Amino acid sequence: MLSLALTDALLCGVAAWLASRPQFSIGYRMAFGLLALPALLGFLRFSGLYPLEGWHQLFSAMGASAALPLLAVCVLAPDSAVARRRQFTLIFLGAAMLLGLLISGLGKLRIYDQAAGLVSMALMLWALFKAKDGRRALGPVLMVLGSLLFVAKMSVPPWLVPGDLLHLGMAAGLLLLAPMGQAPEPVSAEGGGARSGG
C-alpha cells in the first residue's frame, strides 16, 4: 500500500537521521538505528520494490523487544554503561534480541514484543514526567497513542490505515524523545565515554 510505504519511509528517515547524530550517546544511536531498519524493510515491502514480509516482521519484533528497551535504559539511566559504552550496548541488544526471538519466535508468544515495547514506552514517559521534561515526555505519549490506534485498527479513510498511524506516532515520538538540547559524553574508540570535569 502506498500510504504504508510513505509513512514507513518517513519513519526510516527520522530514525536514521537521529542515529547519525554524533552528539547522542551510543545507546541512543544504536536504538534509533535498529528502529530505522524495520521501517526501511517496510518501505521496500509495501512499495513493492523488494517484498520481504518475513524480514520486516522479524526486525519489527526486534525493534519492540530490543530497541525500545534500550531507549528506555538511555532515558532512565543516561550515564549507565549500557547507554554510553559500545560493548555493553551490544551485549544488552544481543541479549534482548535473543530473548525476544526465543519467546516471540520459538515460543510463539507474539504478545511479548508488544508488551516489551509498551512497558518501555511507559517507563520512558514516567521518567520524563518525573523529570518535568514536558517536550520529551510528549514523545512516548505519541508512540503509545500510535501503538494503541494500531492495535484498535483505527484508520483515517481513505488516506491512512492503522499501520500509518503507528508509523506517524513513532516518527513524531522519536523526534520529541531525542535529547536534542543535551550533550552526552563522546564515545572513545574503545567504546567508553570520555568523562568531562566538573
Beta strands, then each sheet from edge to edge (+ up, - down):
end
